[in-house]
Amino acid sequence: MVVSSSDHADQIPEGYEALTSDAGAYEDPLRLVFHINGKRVPEMMNGLVTADLVSVHGDAAFPTLILTPKGRVLADAVVIRIAGEILLDIPAAAWSDLENHFSTYLPTRFAQLEPSELRVVLIHGPRATERERTDPLLFALDHPVYSERGGSHRAVAAFRGGFAVRLVEGFDLYLPADHAHDLDLPNVSEEAWGIWRIERGIPLYGQDISLENLPHETDLVPECVSFAKGCYTGQEVLARIHYRGHVNRNLRGVHLVGPTTGLALSPGDELTVDGKTVGTVTSGALSPVHGWIGLAYVRREIEPGTNVIVQRDGHDADIPLYARVTDLPFAL
């Protein structure tokens, strides 16, 4: 059932229904794509990312993290190997720090980054992988493969002047500008995409992930980290946490409870229990299905199902604003 709200003017953002009941295309303006050229690209990049790039032969795409020497997250990324080329897909918000990182740890005599003109188009929705809605070529791509020792890799193939990467449900397309809008699928607005990604617990670099985060806080470790590969930058800290320790906070969902007209969840809102701060909201959106929801880093002792009080500027402290901590993704 769709939740109505006067704040939302009873309007559903463009493309939201396609994402939730059919299939839609979102051109992501917050990603950058680079070609990586040089004599030792696979070896050099393998020493800078958490995925194992050399154990899988042939064309493949590897979701990964790039870490500082202290194990903090510089970026979530995708390394794509296709037809003898290697490309890197990164968040634009991370580029300034990554540029400095690469200048230190990626010698130009072995590997150089060159900007690509390819656009990143994300295809999602429950019917995204049905044959009648997309090019039959896409259906030759296998589902992502997960390693027993952690991490995953995805099938990739040439597609309309660029290439396509197969996801569990949907595709990431890397297309020239003249093909980016030629997909015969409903366009998804930025607002609709923001709601959809929060519903599914997908963190956004620069908003939900930053240099303040350790990988295990973000819930990206199972997909992005191989524990079978050799040394890479940040490995020691990550492995120590994985095998012998824990992190003090985790990415969770938060859901406003009770009447929410005129209210919101906003980045920076603090979450408290018995007057003690136990978390901080990083993203918020008004979902047509769930009402006000958000992503937040919450202390590990706060179990899903716990009610917390949202502390924010401008809200009457005498009228508590309650939210419930939830597992991710939100129930669909």
MOMOJO-V893724 format. One record per pair of residues at least 6 apart in sequence whose ideal C-beta (glycine too) atoms are under 8 Angstrom apart, sorted by the first residue. I is the first residue (numbers start at 1). J is the second residue. If there is no record, write none. Layout:
I|J  I|J
This chain:
1|289  2|12  2|288  2|289  3|287  3|288  3|289  3|290  3|291  4|10  5|260  5|261  5|286  5|291  6|261  6|262  7|260  7|261  7|262  7|264  7|286  8|286  8|288  12|192  12|288  13|189  13|191  13|192  13|195  14|186  14|187  14|188  14|189  14|191  14|192  15|24  15|26  15|186  15|187  15|188  15|189  15|192  15|193  16|188  16|189  16|192  16|195  16|196  16|288  18|24  18|125  18|185  18|186  18|188  19|124  19|125  19|188  19|192  19|193  19|196  20|125  20|126  20|196  20|289  20|332  21|125  21|126  21|127  22|125  22|126  22|127  22|133  22|186  23|123  23|124  23|125  23|126  23|127  23|128  23|130  23|133  23|134  23|170  23|185  23|186  24|123  24|124  24|125  24|185  24|186  24|187  24|188  24|192  25|121  25|122  25|123  25|183  25|185  25|186  25|187  25|188  26|121  26|122  26|124  26|187  26|188  26|192  26|193  27|119  27|120  27|121  27|122  27|180  27|181  27|187  28|120  28|121  28|122  28|193  29|92  30|91  30|92  30|93  30|204  30|206  31|89  31|90  31|91  31|92  31|120  32|89  32|90  32|91  32|92  32|95  32|115  33|87  33|88  33|89  33|115  33|116  33|118  33|120  33|174  34|87  34|88  34|90  34|113  34|114  34|115  34|116  35|85  35|86  35|87  35|113  35|114  35|115  35|116  36|45  36|86  36|87  36|88  36|111  36|112  36|113  36|114  37|111  37|112  37|114  38|44  38|108  38|109  38|110  38|111  38|112  39|109  39|110  39|111  40|110  40|111  41|86  41|110  41|111  42|53  42|54  42|81  42|86  43|54  43|110  44|106  44|107  44|110  44|111  45|53  45|79  45|86  45|88  45|106  45|111  46|52  46|53  46|54  46|229  46|230  46|232  47|105  47|230  47|231  47|232  47|233  48|66  48|101  48|102  48|105  48|106  48|232  48|233  49|62  49|64  49|65  49|66  49|77  49|79  49|232  50|64  50|65  50|66  50|67  50|151  50|215  50|224  50|225  50|226  50|232  50|234  50|235  50|238  51|62  51|63  51|64  51|79  51|151  51|153  51|224  51|225  51|226  51|229  52|62  52|147  52|151  52|226  52|228  52|229  53|62  53|79  53|81  54|229  55|226  55|228  55|229  56|62  56|153  58|81  59|81  59|82  59|83  59|155  59|156  59|157  60|80  60|81  60|153  60|154  60|155  60|156  61|78  61|79  61|80  61|81  61|153  61|154  61|155  61|156  61|165  61|172  62|78  62|79  62|80  62|81  62|151  62|152  62|153  62|154  63|76  63|77  63|78  63|152  63|154  63|220  63|223  63|224  64|76  64|77  64|78  64|79  64|151  64|224  64|225  65|73  65|74  65|75  65|76  65|77  65|215  65|220  65|224  65|225  66|73  66|74  66|75  66|77  66|90  66|94  66|98  66|101  66|233  67|73  67|74  67|215  67|232  67|233  67|234  67|235  67|237  67|238  68|74  68|101  68|211  68|233  68|234  69|233  69|234  70|234  70|237  71|214  71|215  71|234  71|236  71|237  71|238  71|241  72|211  72|212  72|213  72|214  72|234  73|205  73|209  73|210  73|211  73|213  73|214  73|215  73|218  74|94  74|97  74|98  74|101  74|211  75|90  75|91  75|94  75|97  75|98  75|205  76|91  76|203  76|205  76|209  76|218  76|220  76|224  77|88  77|89  77|90  77|91  78|88  78|89  78|165  78|172  79|86  79|87  79|88  79|89  80|86  80|87  80|88  80|89  80|156  80|163  80|165  80|174  81|156  82|156  82|157  82|158  82|163  83|158  87|116  87|118  87|174  88|113  89|120  89|172  89|174  90|98  91|204  91|205  91|206  92|206  93|205  93|206  93|207  94|205  94|206  97|211  102|113  105|233  106|113  116|174  117|176  117|177  118|162  118|174  118|175  118|176  119|174  119|175  119|176  119|177  119|180  120|172  120|173  120|174  121|172  121|173  121|174  121|175  121|180  121|183  122|170  122|171  122|172  122|173  122|193  123|134  123|170  123|171  123|172  123|173  123|183  123|185  124|167  124|169  124|170  124|196  125|170  126|169  127|133  128|134  128|169  128|170  128|171  129|138  129|139  129|169  129|170  129|171  131|139  133|184  133|185  134|171  134|183  134|185  135|159  135|160  137|157  137|159  137|164  138|157  138|159  138|164  138|166  138|171  140|157  141|155  141|156  141|157  141|164  141|166  141|171  142|155  142|166  143|155  143|166  143|168  144|152  144|153  144|154  144|155  144|166  144|167  144|168  145|152  145|153  145|154  146|152  146|222  146|223  147|226  147|228  149|226  149|227  149|228  150|221  150|222  150|225  150|226  150|227  150|228  151|223  151|224  151|225  151|226  151|227  152|223  152|224  154|165  154|166  154|167  155|165  155|166  156|163  156|164  156|165  156|166  157|163  157|164  158|164  159|173  159|175  160|173  160|175  160|176  160|179  160|182  161|175  161|176  161|178  161|179  162|173  162|174  162|175  162|176  162|179  163|173  163|174  164|171  164|172  164|173  164|174  165|171  165|172  165|173  165|174  173|180  173|183  181|187  188|196  194|283  194|285  195|285  195|286  195|287  195|288  197|204  198|253  198|283  198|284  198|285  198|287  198|293  198|294  198|295  198|330  199|287  199|289  199|290  199|293  199|329  199|330  199|332  200|328  200|329  200|330  200|332  201|219  201|251  201|253  201|295  201|328  201|329  201|330  203|209  203|218  203|219  203|220  203|251  203|282  203|283  203|295  204|283  207|267  207|282  207|283  208|218  208|251  208|282  208|283  208|295  209|218  213|297  214|237  214|238  214|241  214|247  215|221  215|224  215|225  215|238  215|241  216|238  216|241  216|242  216|246  216|247  216|250  217|247  217|249  217|250  217|251  217|297  218|251  219|250  219|251  219|328  221|238  221|242  225|238  225|242  227|239  227|242  241|247  246|300  247|300  248|299  248|300  249|279  249|297  249|298  249|299  249|300  250|297  250|298  250|300  251|295  251|296  251|297  251|298  251|328  252|279  252|295  252|296  252|297  252|298  252|302  252|304  252|325  252|326  252|327  252|328  253|293  253|294  253|295  253|296  253|325  253|326  253|327  253|328  253|329  253|330  254|265  254|271  254|279  254|281  254|293  254|294  254|295  254|296  254|298  254|308  254|310  254|323  254|324  254|325  254|326  255|290  255|291  255|292  255|293  255|294  255|323  255|324  255|326  255|330  256|263  256|265  256|291  256|292  256|293  256|310  256|321  256|322  256|323  257|307  257|322  257|323  257|324  258|322  260|291  260|292  263|292  263|315  263|321  264|284  264|286  264|292  265|281  265|284  265|285  265|292  265|293  265|294  265|310  265|323  266|281  266|284  266|312  267|281  267|282  267|283  267|284  268|280  268|281  268|312  269|280  269|281  269|284  269|294  269|310  269|311  269|312  270|277  270|279  270|280  270|281  270|310  270|311  270|312  271|277  271|278  271|279  271|280  271|281  271|296  271|298  271|308  271|309  271|310  271|311  271|323  271|325  272|278  272|308  272|309  272|311  273|302  273|306  273|308  273|309  277|311  278|298  278|299  278|302  278|308  279|296  279|297  279|298  279|299  279|302  279|308  279|325  280|296  280|297  281|294  281|295  281|296  281|310  282|294  282|295  282|296  282|297  283|294  283|295  284|292  284|293  284|294  284|295  285|292  285|293  285|294  286|292  287|293  287|330  289|332  290|330  293|330  294|323  295|328  296|325  298|308  298|325  302|308  302|325  303|325  304|325  304|326  304|327  305|324  305|325  305|326  306|324  306|325  307|322  307|323  307|324  307|325  308|322  308|323  308|324  308|325  309|320  309|321  309|322  309|323  310|321  310|322  310|323  312|321  315|321
